């Protein structure tokens, strides 16, 4: 998790995607969970600074670091607390020389099936 009150900043765009839609326009995607299993959601990016890896956090917990670029996709593994009913935050951050050069926060909602 990053600094409280951090605003969206930086070149490019990263957003979440799954069968319920995507967060590109600020929407929240949702997941229907029947059992507490491993679920993956997609992460798509475009026009990102390729020389700087992007770190992904879910509810403040680091999930992975990915190499981004002009256009591409990755996945985020969700399990345990990530799948509790409610709304969850996904923060995507690129830092260079201890300075945030890209920051975005997207949301997904977990619902019981």
HELIX and SHEET records of a PDB file:
HELIX    1   1 UNK A   80  UNK A   83  5                                   4    
SHEET    1   A 4 UNK A  21  UNK A  22  0                                        
SHEET    2   A 4 UNK A  13  UNK A  18 -1                                        
SHEET    3   A 4 UNK A  39  UNK A  46 -1                                        
SHEET    4   A 4 UNK A  71  UNK A  78 -1                                        
SHEET    1   B 5 UNK A  29  UNK A  33  0                                        
SHEET    2   B 5 UNK A  99  UNK A 112  1                                        
SHEET    3   B 5 UNK A  86  UNK A  96 -1                                        
SHEET    4   B 5 UNK A  54  UNK A  58 -1                                        
SHEET    5   B 5 UNK A  61  UNK A  66 -1                                        
END                                                                             
